Amino acid sequence: MKKLAVVFLMSLFASSAFAGPKGGDSSLGVFAFAFFNDAADIVFVGTDYGYFFSDNFKVNAQVNGSFGDAEQYTIAVGADYYLNSGGDILPYFGGTIGQTEADGFSESTYDLHVGFEQFLDERTSVDYRASYQDFIDDVGVDGSFIIQLGFKRYF
């Protein structure tokens, strides 16, 4: 019985042979994050589309909007580099550059991030990301560290 329990526990933590997205694949995702800084407390929701030019390199476009102390939206483009692990967990790092419109001002923004996708099956993943986001010009607001949660579907 002990051996059966050990085999069961090992199977829970073992990675599968899924190798991750391939060049030519696309992804469509939804995400949410919140941040709290000296200017406002804001919750964001958004969507993104990505295209893999190779097994490791993806370009993407995203749109997000907010509600909370301030209303704003951002349109951004970016790139991610995936470290194909050969398992269900796929780490990556990347960045975006975009334009934010909010309460009478328009500013360019950037984002640097690291994260990983946990695949639920071959075409669906949960995306966990940690980012640093700031305005390119000094607008009197400190940058924000962000934890983002999302879901992606590959096709």
N, C-alpha and C positions, 0 to 999 in steps of 0.2 A: 504494500500500500504506500509506503514511503517513497519507493521508486516512482510510482505512478504520480504522486504529488510533485516530485522534483521535475519529472518530464513535463507535467502540465505547467508548472511555473516557468520553466525554461521556454516553453512554447509561447507564453505570453510576452516575453521580453525579446525573443529572437526576431531578427529582421527577416523580411522575405526577400526574394530574388528580384523584386521590382526595381528597375534601374532608374526610374524617374523619367521626366519629359525628354523628348528627342527633338532634334532640329526639325523645324517645320510645324511643331505643335503650337497651339494657341491656348490662352487661358482667359477666362472671364471670372472676375471675383467681386465680392462685396466685403467691406470692412468697416470697422468702427474703432474710434479711439477718443480719449478725453485728455485734456491737459489743463493744468492750473498754473498760471504764472501771475506776475505782478499787474498785468493788464486785465485779465478776464479768466473766468472758468468756462470752458467750452467743451461740448461734446460734438464730435464729427461723425458723419457717415459718408460713405463714398463707394465708388465702383472703379474697377480698373480692367484694362485689356492688355494682354501681353502676347508677344510673338517670339518664339525661340529661333534664332538664326543658327544656333548650333545646340548641342546637348547641354552646354553650360551657360550660354549667353542669351539673355532675354532683354528685349526692349519693351517698354510699356508706356501707356498713357493712362492718366487717372483724373477723375473729377471728384471733389468732395465738398460738402457743405456743412455748416455748423448751426447749432442752436445753443442757447445759453446766454451768457452776459453780452455776447457780441454775435452778430450774424455776419458770416463771411463765406466765400467759396474760393476754391483753388483749382486751377487747371494746371497739370504738370505732366512732364515727360521724363523718363528715366531709363536706367539700365540696371540689371542685376546679374551677378555671376554666381552660378550654382556649383557647389562642391558635391558632385555626384558620389554619394556614399554607397550606392548599391542596395540600400535598405529603404524602409518606409519613412525615415527621417531624412530630409534633404535640406542641409544648411545653405545659406546664401548671404551675400553682402551686395550693397549697391547704393545708389543715390538718385535723386530727382532734382529737377529745377522747374520752377513754375511761376505763375502769376496769381497773386491773392488780391481779391477785391473785398473790401470790408468798410462799412460805415463811412463812406466818403473818401477812402484812399485806395490806391492801387500800388502794390509793391511786388517786386520779384522776391521769391523765396528759394531756399534750397533745403535738402534733406539728405542726411547720411544715415544708413541703417544696416543692421544685421538681423538675421532671423532664420527661421527654419519652417519648412512645411512638413506636416505629419499627414501622410497619405492614408485615407480611410479605405480606398480601393485604388485601382490603377488610374482613375480619372478625377478623383475628388480629394481635396486636401483641406486641412485646417492650417492657416497661416499665422504664425506668431512672430511679431517683429518689435524690435526696440530701435527708436530713431532719435536723432537730434535734428530739430528743425529751427531755422532762423531766417530772418530777412537778410537779403544781400546788402542793402543799405541800412545804415543805423537809423531806426525809426523810434528809438527810445524804449524799446521793449526787448527784454532779454530773450534769448533762445529758449526752446522748450525740449525737454526729454519726453518722449512719447512711447507708450506701450500700445501696440495695435493688435487686434484680433480680427481675422478674416476667414472667409471660405472661398475656395477656388474650384472651378470645374475646367478640366482640360478637354480639348477637342482637336 
